[in-house]
Amino acid sequence: MRAYYPITNNEYNLVNNTTDFNKSISEFENWDISFSLNYFRNFNNNNSYTFSIIPKIYNNNNILTETITSKTFTTSQSTSINQPVQTSAENLYLGQFEEFTTTQLKAELTTFFLIDGKVGLSAAIEKNYGSKYDPTNWKLAIPISLKNAKGNLILISKSNGGKLITITSWV
C-alpha cells in the first residue's frame, strides 16, 4: 500500500474569462492512495514474468486533465509617442477551477523470454473512472534485464512516451 499527501499545495492562477479580468488563486492538494498486488514467476531457463494489478484513488483537477488551458496575458503602457510597450506578461488558466476524485485500475504484465531471459515484452493498461475524467491509457515496452558481476538483477523499462524510465534492482 502506498499513500501520498503533499506537505505543500499547488497554486494555480486563474481568470474567469478574457473580458472580465478578475484574477484568482486556487490551491490544490495532490494526494493519492494506491495498493499493489504482484506475482512473480521465474523458470529454470532464466525466463520469467511478473503480473501486477494496481487500484488507485487520487485527487484530480481540470488543469491536470487539460480541460482548461493557460493563456498568456500581457500588460502594456503607451509611451509619449503613442506606441504601446509591453510591461509584463503572465500565464493564467482561463476558466473555473474544478477539483474532483478519480479512481484508476491498472494491470501490467512483464515477461523476459528472449536472449536467455534478458529481453522481453511489457504491456500495461490503465482505466480511469470518474464523472469528469475517464480515459483509458496503455503502454507497450521492451524491458531489458541486466545482471551485474554479483548476479544482482536490474530491470530497466522505458514508458510513457519516453518521459519515464523505471529502474528496479533486486539483490
C-alpha positions in Angstrom: 0.0 0.0 0.0 1.2 3.5 -0.8 -0.3 6.8 0.4 1.0 10.2 -0.6 -0.1 13.5 0.9 1.9 16.7 0.0 3.4 19.0 2.6 2.6 22.0 0.3 -0.2 22.6 -2.1 0.0 23.5 -5.8 -1.3 27.0 -6.7 -2.9 27.9 -9.9 -3.5 31.5 -11.2 -6.9 31.7 -12.9 -9.1 34.2 -14.7 -12.8 33.5 -15.5 -12.8 35.0 -19.0 -10.8 37.4 -21.2 -13.2 40.3 -20.8 -13.7 40.4 -17.1 -10.1 40.3 -15.8 -10.7 39.0 -12.3 -7.6 37.1 -11.3 -7.9 34.4 -8.6 -5.6 31.8 -7.0 -6.8 28.2 -6.4 -4.9 25.7 -4.2 -4.8 22.0 -5.0 -3.8 19.1 -2.7 -2.2 16.5 -4.9 -2.8 13.3 -2.8 -3.2 9.7 -3.9 -3.6 6.2 -2.4 -2.7 3.0 -4.2 -2.4 -0.7 -3.5 -0.4 -3.2 -5.5 -0.9 -7.0 -5.9 2.1 -8.6 -7.6 3.0 -12.0 -8.8 6.5 -13.1 -10.0 7.4 -16.4 -11.6 11.0 -17.5 -12.5 11.5 -20.6 -14.7 14.7 -22.8 -14.8 15.7 -21.5 -18.3 16.0 -17.9 -16.9 12.7 -16.9 -18.4 10.4 -15.0 -16.1 7.3 -12.9 -15.8 5.6 -10.5 -13.4 2.0 -9.5 -13.2 0.6 -6.6 -11.2 -2.8 -5.2 -10.5 -2.8 -1.7 -9.0 -6.0 0.1 -7.9 -5.6 3.8 -7.1 -7.6 6.7 -6.0 -6.3 10.3 -6.3 -7.2 13.9 -6.3 -7.5 15.4 -9.7 -8.5 18.8 -11.3 -9.5 20.2 -14.7 -6.0 21.7 -15.2 -4.2 18.3 -14.9 -6.8 16.8 -17.3 -6.2 19.7 -19.7 -9.9 20.6 -19.8 -8.8 24.2 -19.3 -5.5 25.6 -20.6 -3.3 28.6 -19.9 -3.2 31.7 -21.9 -0.6 34.5 -21.9 -2.0 37.9 -20.8 0.2 41.0 -21.4 0.1 44.4 -19.8 1.2 47.4 -21.9 1.6 51.2 -21.5 1.6 53.9 -24.0 4.7 56.0 -24.5 4.9 59.7 -25.2 4.6 58.9 -28.9 1.6 56.7 -28.5 3.5 53.5 -29.0 2.4 50.6 -26.8 5.2 49.0 -24.8 4.7 45.6 -23.1 5.5 45.9 -19.4 4.6 42.4 -18.2 3.3 39.0 -19.4 1.7 36.4 -17.2 0.3 32.9 -17.9 -3.1 32.4 -16.4 -5.6 29.5 -16.7 -8.8 30.6 -18.4 -12.0 29.2 -16.8 -13.4 27.9 -13.5 -11.1 25.6 -11.4 -12.7 22.3 -10.6 -11.3 19.7 -8.2 -12.5 16.0 -8.2 -11.5 12.5 -7.2 -10.6 9.9 -9.8 -10.2 6.2 -9.3 -7.9 4.1 -11.5 -7.3 0.4 -12.2 -4.0 -0.7 -13.8 -2.8 -4.1 -14.9 0.7 -4.8 -16.1 2.4 -7.9 -17.5 6.2 -8.1 -18.0 7.9 -11.1 -19.5 11.5 -12.0 -20.2 11.8 -14.7 -22.8 14.4 -13.7 -25.4 18.2 -14.0 -25.3 18.3 -16.2 -22.2 15.7 -14.2 -20.3 17.5 -10.8 -20.8 14.9 -9.2 -23.2 11.2 -9.3 -23.1 7.9 -7.5 -23.6 5.9 -5.4 -21.2 2.3 -4.3 -21.6 0.1 -2.3 -19.3 -3.4 -0.9 -19.5 -5.0 1.6 -17.0 -8.6 2.7 -16.9 -9.6 5.9 -15.0 -13.1 6.0 -13.6 -14.9 9.3 -12.8 -17.6 11.6 -14.0 -15.1 14.3 -15.1 -12.1 12.2 -16.2 -12.3 8.6 -17.6 -9.6 7.9 -20.3 -8.0 4.5 -20.9 -4.2 4.6 -21.3 -1.9 1.8 -22.4 1.8 1.2 -22.9 3.9 -1.3 -24.7 7.6 -1.5 -23.8 10.7 -3.7 -24.4 12.3 -4.3 -21.0 16.0 -5.3 -20.8 17.4 -7.3 -17.8 21.0 -6.7 -16.9 22.9 -8.7 -14.2 25.9 -7.1 -12.5 29.1 -9.1 -11.5 27.4 -10.2 -8.2 24.4 -11.6 -10.1 22.0 -8.9 -8.9 19.2 -8.3 -11.3 18.4 -4.8 -12.6 15.2 -4.2 -14.6 15.1 -1.2 -16.9 11.8 -0.3 -18.6 11.0 2.8 -20.7 7.4 4.0 -20.8 5.0 7.0 -21.1 6.3 8.1 -24.4 9.9 8.3 -23.2 9.1 10.6 -20.3 9.7 8.0 -17.6 12.4 5.4 -17.1 11.9 3.0 -14.3 14.9 1.2 -12.8 14.3 -1.5 -10.2 17.0 -3.6 -8.6 16.7 -6.9 -6.8 19.6 -8.3 -4.7 
